[in-house]
Amino acid sequence: MSTQNEEQTRYERIKENCKKIWGADKEFEFDIETDDYEHYQCIVREDYGLRFGSPLVIASARNGPNKAWDELDRMLRLWARQVESGRPMTREEQLEIFSGPHGEHKRVLEDFMNRRDEMDALAAAAKKA
């Protein structure tokens, strides 16, 4: 189980990585949700003061709240590092960031990306016609 200090450090790291990704001048709300008290998901939304925006990112479901926060921390760390590089995000980086800590969602994400690429190619061909 995490100590209070470790949780505070993780919170600060998550907050700083959000600022690197979406803007240093923004505030964020971090939430954790569960339907069954077994699987938990962390969500990041922009905090507008009187209301919260739509989710900016939802981490994949994990068994337990600490694992859910760890997954959000992992995703944002990798994503912030990529943003700081100044390069466009590669397909491999997208898969590493968004397919889960052990790549368990890689196949479904790759299928989605392939389908998106097919749709983009069809749309480009239709524009030329």
C-alpha positions in Angstrom: 0.0 0.0 0.0 1.3 3.5 -0.8 2.2 5.9 1.8 0.7 9.4 2.0 4.1 10.9 0.8 4.2 8.5 -2.2 0.7 9.3 -3.2 1.4 13.1 -3.0 4.5 12.6 -5.1 2.5 10.7 -7.7 -0.2 13.3 -7.7 2.4 16.1 -8.3 4.0 14.1 -11.1 0.6 13.5 -12.7 -0.3 17.2 -12.4 3.0 18.3 -13.9 2.8 15.8 -16.8 -0.8 17.1 -17.6 0.6 20.6 -17.8 3.3 19.4 -20.2 0.8 17.7 -22.4 -2.2 20.2 -22.4 -0.7 23.5 -21.2 1.0 24.9 -18.1 -1.7 27.6 -17.7 -4.5 25.0 -17.2 -5.9 23.3 -14.1 -7.0 19.7 -14.0 -9.3 17.5 -12.1 -8.3 13.9 -11.4 -10.9 11.3 -10.6 -11.1 7.6 -10.1 -14.2 5.6 -11.0 -15.4 2.0 -10.4 -18.6 0.1 -11.0 -17.8 -3.0 -9.1 -15.1 -2.0 -6.5 -12.7 -4.4 -8.3 -11.8 -2.6 -11.5 -10.9 1.1 -11.4 -10.2 3.8 -14.0 -8.6 7.2 -13.6 -9.8 10.1 -15.6 -8.3 13.5 -16.3 -10.5 16.5 -17.1 -9.7 20.2 -17.5 -10.9 22.2 -14.5 -12.7 25.4 -15.6 -13.5 26.6 -12.1 -17.2 26.1 -11.9 -17.3 23.0 -14.2 -15.1 20.3 -15.6 -14.5 19.6 -19.2 -14.9 16.4 -21.1 -12.3 13.7 -20.3 -8.9 14.4 -21.8 -7.7 10.9 -21.0 -9.1 7.8 -19.4 -6.6 5.2 -18.2 -7.4 1.5 -18.8 -9.1 -0.3 -16.0 -6.9 -1.9 -13.4 -7.5 -4.2 -10.4 -7.5 -1.8 -7.6 -7.2 2.0 -7.1 -3.4 2.1 -6.7 -2.9 0.2 -9.9 -5.3 2.6 -11.7 -3.3 5.6 -10.5 -0.1 3.9 -11.4 -1.4 3.3 -14.9 -2.4 7.0 -15.3 1.0 8.0 -14.0 2.8 5.7 -16.5 0.7 6.9 -19.5 1.2 10.6 -18.7 4.9 10.1 -18.1 5.5 8.6 -21.5 3.1 11.0 -23.2 4.8 14.1 -21.6 8.2 12.8 -22.6 7.0 12.4 -26.2 5.4 15.9 -26.2 8.7 17.4 -24.9 10.6 15.8 -27.8 8.8 18.1 -30.2 8.3 15.3 -32.8 5.0 14.0 -34.1 3.9 11.0 -32.1 4.8 7.7 -33.9 2.5 4.7 -34.1 4.9 2.8 -31.8 4.7 5.6 -29.2 0.9 5.6 -29.4 0.9 1.9 -28.8 3.3 2.1 -25.9 1.3 4.9 -24.2 -2.2 3.7 -24.8 -2.1 -0.1 -24.9 -1.7 -0.7 -21.2 1.3 -1.3 -19.0 1.9 -4.8 -20.4 0.6 -4.1 -23.9 -2.6 -6.0 -23.2 -4.7 -3.7 -25.4 -2.2 -3.5 -28.2 -4.1 -5.8 -30.6 -7.4 -3.9 -30.4 -5.6 -0.6 -30.6 -3.7 -1.7 -33.7 -6.9 -2.9 -35.3 -8.5 0.5 -34.7 -5.5 2.3 -36.0 -5.4 0.1 -39.2 -9.1 0.8 -39.7 -8.6 4.5 -39.2 -5.8 4.5 -41.8 -8.0 2.7 -44.3 -10.8 5.2 -43.7 -8.4 8.1 -44.2 -7.1 6.6 -47.4 -10.7 6.1 -48.7 -11.5 9.7 -47.8 -8.4 11.0 -49.6 -9.2 9.0 -52.7 -12.7 10.3 -52.7 -11.4 13.9 -52.6 -9.3 13.3 -55.6 -12.2 11.8 -57.6 
